[in-house]
Amino acid sequence: MTDSIVMTKYQGLGNDYLVLDAKKNKVQLQGKKIAVLCQRGFGLGADGILYGPVEINGKMGVRIFNSDGSESAISGNGVRIFAKYLMDQGYVHGNKFSIETEAGTMEVECLNARATEFRVKMGKASFISREIPVTGEIREVINEPFVFHGQEYKATCLTVGNPHCIIFTDQISREKVEKLGPYVENADEFPERINLQICRQIDKGNLEIEIWERGCGYTKASGTGSCAAAMAAYRLGMMERRINVNQPGGMIQIDIGKDDTIYMTGTVGYIADIRVAESFFS
Ligand SMILES: N[C@@H](CCC[C@H](N)C(=O)O)C(=O)O
């Protein structure tokens, strides 16, 4: 058997990632190879790849790749998954530690003995166009009209380390977000593309979302998408500070601190260690 690489698969509410351990595997990750690895036909099937531990700003961190091979500065489910991986592999000790990402330092706390539930301090959101980014004059992008695929929508856009477009509507469905998602993701107004969540308010403590991810498409869950939808709804005066974000893969709890720091709590699960043919990396 040719030398092979071991990857470890985890999921966060059905948003599945492959962990490639950078300390155990001296392989080069290339965009096209990532895309083939993530394919659910010719590859292993995943919404993305977590590559680490690597050094970011002199500290232990993780790089995050979408299934199309593009790199994202942050992934909420990805950070919770990588936190579990670090504990499973004995890279960290204790239940509180931090993980560096390209979007900054994520402070993590493991909430149970089985290491399946994590709370992450995700930082603060920004609605400022230049920071998201959204084209046009510098402004906060709150409940602003956009035309996507020939139809006008009111959207609120923000960054939580990665860009999100939130559209509130009374009717959400997978079909609706799959139809609208590609047009929003790739709209000219979003120079770095964008994640889309269509969002329905259930009550002042509960939202429901359907997700179209930048660089990935339809997913069952999104941690940053949950943070973004909750923060947008809170900014519009719709919500209390504790918000349960319900999505096809389950529920992520968002707490908005008095200083508007966002805390995300959710579960993760180990799936398998997978021995991968080295040809994927050659
Ligand atoms: N599913 C992730 C989001 C991953 C990154 C996103 N696709 C992007 O490119 O910004 C999450 O849990 O946050």
The ligand as an SDF file (V2000), in Angstrom:
LIG
                    3D

 13 12  0  0  0  0  0  0  0  0999 V2000
  -19.9540   26.4860    8.3440 N   0  0  0  0  0  0  0  0  0  0  0  0
  -19.0690   27.4510    8.8730 C   0  0  0  0  0  0  0  0  0  0  0  0
  -18.7770   28.6200    7.9190 C   0  0  0  0  0  0  0  0  0  0  0  0
  -17.5850   28.2640    7.1080 C   0  0  0  0  0  0  0  0  0  0  0  0
  -17.0040   29.4230    6.4040 C   0  0  0  0  0  0  0  0  0  0  0  0
  -17.9540   30.0610    5.3970 C   0  0  0  0  0  0  0  0  0  0  0  0
  -18.3420   29.1080    4.3730 N   0  0  0  0  0  0  0  0  0  0  0  0
  -17.2130   31.2190    4.7450 C   0  0  0  0  0  0  0  0  0  0  0  0
  -16.5940   31.0260    3.6870 O   0  0  0  0  0  0  0  0  0  0  0  0
  -17.2310   32.2980    5.3520 O   0  0  0  0  0  0  0  0  0  0  0  0
  -19.4570   27.9170   10.2480 C   0  0  0  0  0  0  0  0  0  0  0  0
  -19.8620   27.0380   11.0370 O   0  0  0  0  0  0  0  0  0  0  0  0
  -19.2870   29.1040   10.5740 O   0  0  0  0  0  0  0  0  0  0  0  0
  1  2  1  0
  2  3  1  0
  2 11  1  0
  3  4  1  0
  4  5  1  0
  5  6  1  0
  6  7  1  0
  6  8  1  0
  8  9  2  0
  8 10  1  0
 11 12  2  0
 11 13  1  0
M  END
$$$$
